Amino acid sequence: MQVSYKNIHPEFRLNGLKFSKEDLSEVGYSLIKEGETFEIAIGNFLLSWSNDSPVLEVNTSGSTGVPKTIILEKQYMVNSAIATGEFFNLKPTDTALLCLPCNFIAGKMMLVRAMILGLQLDYVPSSSEPLKDVVKAYDFGAMIPLQLENSLVEINQIKKLIVGGAKMSDNLISQIQGLKTMVYETYGMTETITHIAIKKANHKTYKIENFRALPNVRFSVDGRGCLVIDAENISDEKVVTNDLVNLLSDKEFEWLGRFDSVINSGGIKLFPEKIESKLSSLIHENFFVAGIPDAKLGQKLVLLVEGNIDAVKTLESIKLLKSLGKFEIPKEIFTLDSFVWTDNGKIQRSKTIAKL
């Protein structure tokens, strides 16, 4: 029998309190009226979830384009929650931590998973150091890479952690290898109701792990080599992405980078995200690489750094990195006082480049 969005699991708890479907609107109103800023977003979502509409509006982050509002079916969100529960073997009364903002899909889906799967969910402010004042242990949680990076000392309080919103750097992946926590990197977007593919970031079965599909999800590629997602339980239509992949099967792929950020420098295709991952062990400020117009190369690979660094010394150190190919070494380094960011902490690359 299909689980309906109209029902709340009897084991669902929010900050230790039991709520029925009928209670949600009252809780939502209370959070909006009396809660802190981050709690208002939780209240707004609970109101939207408890009303009679079978759909709700969700905002995209705008990190790879113009922010927009899309319509999602509540039942599809339930289906996504069930798929996550199956993949991670989540059971009623398992504990979970919400430390992501509920303005966006990742935070909203933590609430949906708790309500549908019967999880006991606690929430804390969505800061860059979410575990700073947390003493309790949890079975499940979700973070962005920055939160994980700032929580390495305390992260063993969470048994299973999913990480999304941005690619995990090579440096961060190396730092989590000795952790007890099972860390999984996720692939997804608002249109796919968060993750539709997962790969292990530590406790690996194989030396190289690729993204594997969640239940009822299949993959193909279009003429550009970009991923196409077929997931009838969460979308009426196939989702065509701008993500270049190496398709290994209809259930597995290697992610290469964004089609719209690939740099063609002298006929050589460069993937910024892969270069940035290699540079993460050396550069600790906020940074990214990009291609800018060049008369000879067509596009010239450059490095943009937020804040002040010694560009000459940094470039010399980059040239010594053995992991970088000769074409992956930036031709020039630019520094900016500040990057342009989205509301949920992602760099808006094109707008930041425009500041140059």
C-alpha positions in Angstrom: 0.0 0.0 0.0 1.3 3.4 -1.0 2.3 5.7 1.9 0.4 9.0 1.5 1.5 12.6 2.2 -1.8 13.0 4.1 -0.5 10.7 6.9 2.1 11.3 9.5 4.0 8.3 11.0 2.9 7.7 14.6 6.6 7.6 15.7 7.4 11.0 14.3 8.9 13.4 16.9 10.1 17.0 16.4 12.5 18.1 19.1 11.2 15.3 21.3 7.5 16.2 20.9 4.8 14.1 19.1 2.7 15.8 16.5 -0.2 14.5 14.4 -1.1 15.8 10.9 -3.7 18.0 12.6 -1.1 19.5 14.9 1.3 20.6 12.1 -0.5 23.8 11.2 -0.6 24.9 14.8 3.1 24.2 15.3 3.8 26.1 12.0 1.9 29.2 13.2 3.7 29.1 16.5 7.1 28.9 14.9 6.3 31.7 12.5 5.0 33.9 15.3 7.4 33.2 18.1 10.4 31.3 16.6 13.9 32.4 15.7 14.7 33.4 12.1 15.6 29.8 11.0 12.5 28.4 12.7 10.2 30.6 10.6 11.2 28.7 7.5 10.4 25.4 9.3 7.0 26.9 10.3 6.2 28.0 6.8 7.0 24.5 5.4 4.9 22.8 8.1 1.9 25.1 7.1 2.4 24.3 3.4 2.7 20.5 4.1 -0.4 20.4 6.3 -2.8 22.3 3.9 -5.1 20.5 1.4 -3.0 21.2 -1.7 -1.3 18.2 -3.2 1.6 20.4 -4.3 3.9 23.0 -2.9 6.3 25.7 -4.1 10.1 25.3 -3.7 12.8 27.7 -4.5 16.0 26.7 -6.3 19.3 28.1 -4.9 20.4 29.9 -8.1 24.0 28.6 -7.9 24.0 27.4 -11.5 21.5 29.8 -12.9 18.7 32.3 -12.1 16.9 31.3 -8.9 13.4 30.1 -9.7 10.3 28.7 -8.0 9.2 25.2 -9.1 6.1 23.2 -8.1 6.6 19.7 -6.5 4.0 17.1 -5.8 3.9 16.2 -2.1 3.4 12.5 -3.0 6.7 12.6 -5.0 8.4 14.0 -2.0 7.1 11.1 0.0 8.4 8.7 -2.6 11.8 10.3 -2.4 11.8 10.0 1.4 10.9 6.3 1.2 13.7 5.6 -1.3 16.2 7.3 1.0 14.9 5.2 3.9 15.3 2.0 2.0 18.8 2.9 0.8 20.1 3.8 4.3 17.9 1.3 6.2 16.3 4.0 8.3 13.7 2.7 10.7 11.0 4.2 12.9 12.4 5.8 16.1 15.8 6.3 14.5 17.1 9.7 15.5 18.0 12.4 12.9 19.5 16.0 13.0 18.3 18.9 10.9 20.9 21.5 10.5 20.2 22.8 7.0 18.0 25.8 6.2 14.4 24.9 5.4 14.1 27.7 2.8 15.5 25.1 0.3 14.7 21.5 -0.7 17.4 19.8 1.4 16.1 21.1 4.7 12.5 20.5 3.7 13.2 16.9 2.9 14.7 16.2 6.3 11.3 17.1 7.7 9.5 15.0 5.2 11.7 11.9 5.9 11.1 12.3 9.6 7.3 12.6 9.2 7.0 9.7 6.7 9.6 7.3 8.1 8.8 8.0 11.8 12.2 9.5 12.6 12.8 11.4 15.8 14.1 14.7 14.4 15.9 17.5 16.3 16.7 20.8 14.7 19.4 23.3 15.3 20.3 26.7 13.6 21.8 26.2 10.1 25.2 27.5 10.9 28.6 26.7 9.5 29.4 24.8 12.8 26.2 22.9 13.4 27.5 20.5 16.0 29.2 23.1 18.1 26.6 22.9 20.9 25.2 19.5 20.2 25.9 16.7 22.7 23.4 14.1 21.6 24.2 11.2 19.2 22.1 10.7 16.0 21.5 7.9 13.5 21.2 10.1 10.5 22.0 13.6 9.3 22.6 15.8 6.3 25.2 18.6 5.8 26.9 20.7 3.1 30.7 20.2 2.8 31.6 23.3 4.7 29.5 22.1 7.7 31.3 18.7 7.7 34.7 20.4 7.4 34.0 22.5 10.5 32.6 19.5 12.4 35.3 16.8 12.0 36.0 16.7 15.8 32.3 16.1 16.7 31.0 14.3 13.5 31.2 10.8 15.2 28.0 11.8 17.0 26.3 11.0 13.7 26.3 7.4 12.4 25.3 8.0 8.8 25.8 11.4 7.1 24.8 12.5 3.6 26.7 15.5 2.1 25.3 17.6 -0.8 24.9 21.0 -2.1 28.4 21.1 -3.5 31.2 18.7 -4.5 33.3 17.3 -1.7 37.0 18.3 -2.2 39.8 15.8 -2.3 41.2 17.4 0.8 37.9 16.9 2.8 37.6 13.4 1.6 41.1 12.6 2.8 40.2 14.0 6.2 37.2 11.8 6.8 38.8 8.4 6.0 39.5 7.5 9.6 36.0 8.5 10.9 33.5 6.0 12.3 30.7 8.0 10.7 29.6 6.6 7.4 29.8 9.6 5.0 28.0 9.6 1.6 28.3 12.1 -1.1 25.0 12.8 -2.9 24.0 13.9 -6.3 20.7 15.7 -7.0 18.9 19.0 -7.4 15.6 20.6 -6.5 13.9 19.2 -9.6 14.8 15.7 -8.5 13.7 16.3 -4.9 17.3 16.2 -3.5 19.5 13.2 -4.1 18.8 10.5 -6.7 22.3 9.0 -6.6 24.8 8.2 -3.8 28.4 7.3 -3.4 30.5 6.4 -0.4 33.0 9.0 0.6 34.7 6.7 3.3 34.4 3.1 4.4 34.7 2.4 0.6 34.1 -1.0 -0.9 36.2 -0.2 -3.9 39.2 2.2 -4.3 37.1 4.3 -6.8 33.4 4.8 -6.0 31.0 6.2 -8.5 27.5 7.5 -8.0 24.9 4.8 -7.8 21.1 5.2 -8.4 18.6 5.1 -5.6 15.7 2.7 -6.0 13.5 3.3 -9.1 16.0 5.6 -10.8 17.7 5.0 -14.2 20.3 7.0 -16.1 21.1 7.8 -19.7 23.0 10.6 -21.5 22.0 13.1 -24.2 23.9 14.2 -27.3 26.2 16.5 -25.2 27.1 13.7 -22.9 25.0 15.2 -20.1 23.1 13.1 -17.6 19.4 12.3 -18.1 17.4 11.1 -15.1 14.4 8.8 -15.4 12.7 8.6 -12.1 9.0 8.1 -12.5 8.3 8.1 -8.8 9.5 11.6 -8.3 9.0 13.3 -11.7 6.5 13.0 -14.5 9.1 13.7 -17.1 12.8 12.8 -17.6 15.1 15.4 -16.1 17.8 16.6 -18.5 20.8 18.0 -16.6 23.8 20.1 -17.5 26.1 17.6 -15.8 28.7 15.9 -17.9 29.1 12.3 -16.9 30.9 9.0 -17.8 27.9 6.7 -17.9 28.9 3.2 -16.7 25.4 1.7 -16.7 21.8 2.8 -16.4 22.4 2.7 -12.6 25.9 4.1 -12.2 28.0 7.1 -13.4 31.1 9.1 -12.9 30.5 12.8 -12.5 32.9 15.0 -14.6 31.6 18.5 -14.2 29.1 21.1 -15.4 28.6 21.4 -19.2 28.2 25.2 -18.9 31.5 25.5 -16.9 33.8 23.4 -19.0 36.8 25.4 -20.2 38.1 24.9 -23.7 41.7 26.2 -23.6 43.6 25.7 -26.8 41.4 22.7 -27.7 41.9 21.0 -24.3 38.7 20.5 -22.3 39.2 21.4 -18.6 36.7 20.5 -15.8 36.8 23.3 -13.2 35.3 21.2 -10.4 38.0 18.5 -10.7 40.8 21.0 -10.8 39.3 22.8 -7.7 39.2 19.4 -5.8 42.9 19.0 -6.4 43.7 22.6 -5.3 41.7 22.2 -2.1 44.7 20.8 -0.2 46.7 23.9 -1.0 44.3 26.8 -0.9 42.2 27.3 2.3 40.5 30.6 1.3 37.3 30.5 -0.8 38.2 30.0 -4.4 37.3 28.6 -7.8 38.8 28.4 -11.3 37.2 29.7 -14.5 38.0 30.4 -18.1 38.2 33.9 -19.4 38.6 35.1 -23.0 42.1 34.8 -24.5 43.3 35.7 -28.0 45.5 32.7 -28.4 43.8 30.0 -26.4 40.2 31.0 -26.8 39.8 30.6 -23.0 42.5 31.0 -20.4 42.4 29.1 -17.1 42.5 31.5 -14.1 42.1 31.1 -10.4 39.9 33.5 -8.4 40.5 33.7 -4.6 38.3 35.6 -2.0 40.6 37.7 0.2 44.3 38.5 0.0 47.0 36.0 -0.8 50.5 36.1 -2.3 49.6 35.3 -5.9 53.2 34.7 -7.0 54.0 32.2 -4.2 50.6 30.5 -4.5 51.2 30.0 -8.3 54.6 28.5 -7.6 53.2 26.1 -5.1 50.4 25.1 -7.5 53.0 24.2 -10.1 54.5 21.7 -7.6 51.3 19.8 -7.1 51.8 16.3 -8.6 48.1 15.7 -9.0 47.6 18.5 -11.5 48.2 18.0 -15.2 50.2 20.7 -17.0 47.0 22.1 -18.6 45.3 22.3 -15.2 47.7 24.9 -13.8 46.1 28.4 -13.8 47.7 31.0 -16.1 46.9 33.8 -13.7 45.5 34.4 -10.2 42.9 37.1 -9.3 41.9 38.1 -5.8 38.6 39.7 -4.9 37.5 41.2 -1.6 34.3 39.2 -1.7 32.6 36.7 -4.0 28.9 36.8 -4.9 27.0 34.2 -2.9 23.5 32.7 -3.0 21.3 32.8 0.0 22.2 29.2 1.0 26.0 29.7 0.7 26.9 28.8 -2.8 29.2 30.8 -5.0 27.6 32.5 -8.0 30.4 32.1 -10.4 29.3 34.1 -13.4 28.4 37.1 -11.2 31.7 36.9 -9.3 33.7 36.7 -12.6 31.7 39.8 -13.8 33.2 41.7 -10.8 36.6 41.4 -12.5 
